[in-house]
């Protein structure tokens, strides 16, 4: 296989007396053709510039291309074998070379061009077939945190004494089990597909908890379990849930301050509800209920911010991003890689 089969058929050409800084802006593919008085003088590479700059007395702001030009570089022809071209680049310590025809530049070729056509055993191969599979994924936590907010509000308001009686959990069971449980657990599994570890852990754990909560009170409703025993044993459920949420608080700091703060509220609420249920302290059970309602408000804000950002493609409500993106309302939101005709691709996180 010859160089003409893999080369790029365009190459930038600059005069030898051109400012070096201007040439740097045109250094496409790591190599430039350099001419003087209409004749091809040589080529300028990134390696030449890097080596030239190691001298403390060299200032690229005042230098000309000829000051850096390495006259020892040769050129490739269109008929050069690609394996020979790779060896020449290796010997000259360059990542790209100019291809000439009749002493005029007609293209450029890089090591990347050659590597795509030479296998590890030195034989020429055609590029292997590739498939790009695009999957539409919205932020799963939009649904997950809405479900967490709704279930926590219903359970927390009852625990705080805002409404209901001892039979209220029986009426909550279907809503909490399906919305807070099943829906949130599904969001956790979709978060796994979106490569979001924190959302997977939180929605998976809290979704399983609320699903079990709904099932538990269905057993009470049909007389399989007694309500009094359930209330105390439920306390043990909150303890591991609180421990999981505490770890997630620190993990969430890598992404969002609002997310970390929301999980902190739920971790404290679960801890207090667990201990209060075990010892039968009604006052602290109410405190835990109020904290669940605070957590529900935080989760609602979090889900709303994600929903608005996804719909408007810009930040509407700040989330306190700590690593990626911006927190300024009105600024562009981070977008997944998208196919030009609109089908969104998979991205890491949410």
Secondary structure, DSSP 8 states (H G I E B T S, - for coil): -BGGGTSBS---EEETTSBHHHHHTT-GGGEEEEEETTEEEEEEEHHHHHHHHTSTT--TTT-BHHHH--TT---EETTSBHHHHHHHHHHHT-SEEEEEETTEEEEEEEHHHHHTTB-TTS-B---------------HHHHHHHHHHHHHHHHHHHHTTSS--TTHHHHHHHHIIIIIIIIHHHHHHHHHHTT-HHHHHHHHHHHHHHHHHHHHHHHHHTTSS-HHHHHHHHHHHHHHHHHHHHHHHHHHTTTBHHHHHHHHHHHHHHHHHHHHHHHT-HHHHHHHHHHHHHHHHHHHHHHHHHHHHHHHSB-SS---BSSSS--STTSB-----B-TTS-B---S--
